[in-house]
Amino acid sequence: AQKVTQAQTEISVVEKEDVTLDCVYETRDTTYYLFWYKQPPSGELVFLIRRNSFDEQNEISGRYSWNFQKSTSSFNFTITASQVVDSAVYFCALVAGGTSYGKLTFGQGTILTVHP
Amino acid sequence: AAGVIQSPRHLIKEKRETATLKCYPIPRHDTVYWYQQGPGQDPQFLISFYEKMQSDKGSIPDRFSAQQFSDYHSELNMSSLELGDSALYFCASSFGTLYEQYFGPGTRLTVT
């Protein structure tokens, strides 16, 4: 069975601060895929990034960056110079390659509040 | 770019009634997923279809059923509704089962 843990339930920062959201996963599959989704107050789920288990390269997209470390089963997400529009719930999720047929297993989510 | 379409966006039903939620995937996406998100919860997988065949099933109540049609749209049928079924229901689609899933805006179901 797969499991995703987001240790931080809520994070509150002031605009322009950097913030890191932690994600730890568990799976027995050697092939798996990791995702981050953003859920703003409007409720939709917005895809941010997908990484496969064979690619440990870190990725940067604008103010967003992701750090994938297989040795610690972690896939952390950093927002640099946070903005009020970053306020949302962020979900880390996992798809196991072998048996899940694409089913996403989500973490509990981290509520990020960015204050002006 | 086209997105996943869900209808209706909001639905209010009484206990023991029936509800049907519809999902229209992104064109050329062959896989559809349904998720249920209760208040303050993470989305929970219900069921998925790949090329119109059921591919996986999660913790979906027996009162719920779903199917994917020849045009790839999907419907989630919910009968004998209970108060606990009140939630946000998401449909997502992807091209293949291991690629990123794009979510629709969700249907907010309220059972009174």
Interface residues (C-beta under 8 A of the other chain):
Chain A: Y33 F35 Y37 G43 E44 L45 V46 F47 R50 F91 V95 G97 S100 Y101 G102 K103 L104 T105 F106 G107 Q108 G109
Chain B: T31 Y33 Y35 D42 P43 Q44 F45 S48 Y50 S55 D56 G58 L88 F90 A92 S94 G96 T97 L98 Y99 E100 Q101 Y102 F103 G104 P105 G106 R108
